[in-house]
Amino acid sequence: IGKHTLEMIEYFLEKTGGKISMSPTDTQAALNAASFLIETNSFYMEMFDHPDEMKKLLSIITDLTIDFTKKQIELIGDALVLPGHGFASSRKFTGLGMSSDVMVMISAEQYQEFEAPYLQKAGEAFGGAVFHSCGNWSNKISAIKSVPNLIMVDAAFSQETDPDSNPP
């Protein structure tokens, strides 16, 4: 998938002459990415049964995400806009937009333990962390705001954009 993504970046740069702005691919936060690798029931239990192993996996995913995003940014060159991932993006903005949809399924304390450190680390590599999650995560606002280098947050506030939207 990564190779295909890089090939698509090259394709669109060639076809547009680099005149259309482009951001890195739809980046998933480490916890989201891990949830794609581990069967759902086991995934949530691993946080309780093997927290250190889960954190090791999240650290590896974060490092790979940073490396892959740097490759994309290098390839995109002057057409780059940040933070990407559906956020308002610009050549003047910084940060890395990441989706953290899994966070609606865990407690605020688990979010701070299993996601926030890796969101922070990935964000530091690109000028700040930029958070997105579908669903109603309003009970975790304090946990999200605790991420040290958080620079932007995205949330749905209407039924038209998310069937379980956040209260305004």
C-alpha positions, 0 to 999 in steps of 0.5 A, a space after each residue: 500500500 505504501 509503495 502504491 501511495 508513493 506511485 500515486 503521488 508521483 502520478 499526480 505530480 506528473 499529471 498536474 505539473 505540481 500545480 495542485 496542492 497535495 498533502 500526505 496520505 490519510 494518516 492514521 494515529 498509531 492506535 487506529 493502525 494497530 486496530 487494523 492489525 489485531 482482531 477487534 476483541 483481542 485488540 482491546 483486551 491487549 491493553 489490559 493483558 499486555 500493555 507493554 507489548 501494545 506500547 511497543 507496537 504503537 511505538 513501532 507504528 509511530 516510527 514507521 508513520 514518521 518515516 513514511 510521511 517524511 518520504 511523502 513530503 520529500 516526494 511532494 516537494 513544493 506542492 505540499 500542504 499541511 496538516 492534511 487528513 481532511 483538515 484545512 491545509 496550507 503551504 503556511 500550516 504545519 503539523 500532521 493530521 491523524 485520525 484516531 477513531 478508535 479513541 471513542 471505544 476506550 477510556 480517557 485514561 487509556 487514551 492518555 496512556 496508549 495514544 497521546 504519547 504516540 500522537 505527540 511523538 508523530 506530531 513533533 516530527 512535523 510541527 505539531 499534532 493535529 487530531 481527528 476522530 469521528 463519533 462523539 468524543 466530548 467526554 475525552 476533551 481534557 485527555 485530548 487537550 493534554 497532548 503537549 504539542 496539539 495544534 488543531 482539532 477536528 470534530 463533527 458537530 451535526 447529524 449531517 456530518 456524523 450520526 453520533 456527533 459531538 454536542 456543540 
